[in-house]
Amino acid sequence: MRFWRKKPTDSAEPGGDVAVVDAVVDGTSADDASELHEQTERALERTKRGFFGRLGGLFERADFTDDLWDVLEEILVSSDAGVATAEAILGAVRKRTKAEGVKQSARVRQILREELVAVLEEPGLELPAWSRPEQPPLLILLVIGVNGAGKTTSIAKLSHAFARDGATVILGAADTFRAAASDQLKVWGDRVGVRVVAHQPGSDPGAVVFDTLQAADNGRADIVIIDTAGRLHTKTNLMEELKKMNRIIQRNHPDGPHETLLVLDATTGQNGLAQARTFTEAVGVTGIILAKLDGTARGGIAFAIAHELKIPVRFIGTGERMEDLAPFDAHEFVDSLLG
């Protein structure tokens, strides 16, 4: 599956290519679409067997009777969609079914599908920076998150995908708080085959960011991914450090970072919402990497993130292999849940 691609532009030399990062879900090939479907299905296998698996029984009846609405709400809430999100979704579904005079279960299921997709594609959930025509020559991704969420592994998977597609990637090991963090990122960098800029443990993470950007500019890199300390969202001083790193990026690249990706552990459920709120207030989160989605039966958290926080899910973790990271696609996600 391609995460990054080169395509000709009007300013390119005849027969030449100009590097333009493109959204993989926009105009995918048949092979990409097939792989995206398989990965999404795999990631949601437990969720389908669990709470959402009960949906099938609800829609087996010819008519969707009034007593089934409470059951449907319970399923959504129990899947970690949350009470507020579940009520909003079902409110929209019930309004449409009433307006249309719908009784048939098949039609209710179709309306539910459309409303679930609509939540994930609400206005304001903008496309990734790498799908925009004004994409800058150097794409800067700042990756944040708490300890244990899967941040470093997600960075490695992203790097692998970009490098496989021909992009020149440089990683910045700005997690200088944890002694082994830089070494861990270097190990991943060696495996993937990308350069890692690192300083000594305890050094200024801002200096790492500065040196990483300089290395990227000098080496004409396509993408910079900056790792940060696994901060607890309640630690004010560490959040201030994130703000400082943002300022350093903007001094060198005023439009950066182009994405601030928050890695959330899908198995933590509603607790992830509190993390996301605080990170967004501190540094502004533009997208979510929902890691370890394959390890939970509560995949409904994606709906709560989109509805309550207005932050799009960009990628989902679908397994433990290096290739097990997939772009998030609302239609694939909902279809995989409903079966």
Buried (B, 14 or more C-beta within 10 A) or exposed (E): BBBBBBEEEEEBEEEEEEBBBBBBBEEBEEEBBEBBBBBBBBBBBBBBEBBBBBBEEBBEEEEBEEEBBEEBBEBBBBBBBBEEBBBBBBEBBBEBBEEEEBEBBEBBBBBBBEBBBBBBEEEEBEEBBBBBEEBBEBBBBBBBBBEEBBBBBBBBBBBBBBBBBEBBBBBBBBBBBBEEBBBBBBBBBEEBEBBBBBBEBEEBBBEBBBBBBEBBBEEEBBBBBBBBBBBEBEEEEBBEBBEEBBEBBEEBBEEBBBBBBBBBBBBBBBBBBEBBBBBBEBBEBBBBBBBBBBBBBBBBBBBBBBBBBEBBBBBBBBBEEBBBBBBBBBBBBBBBBBE
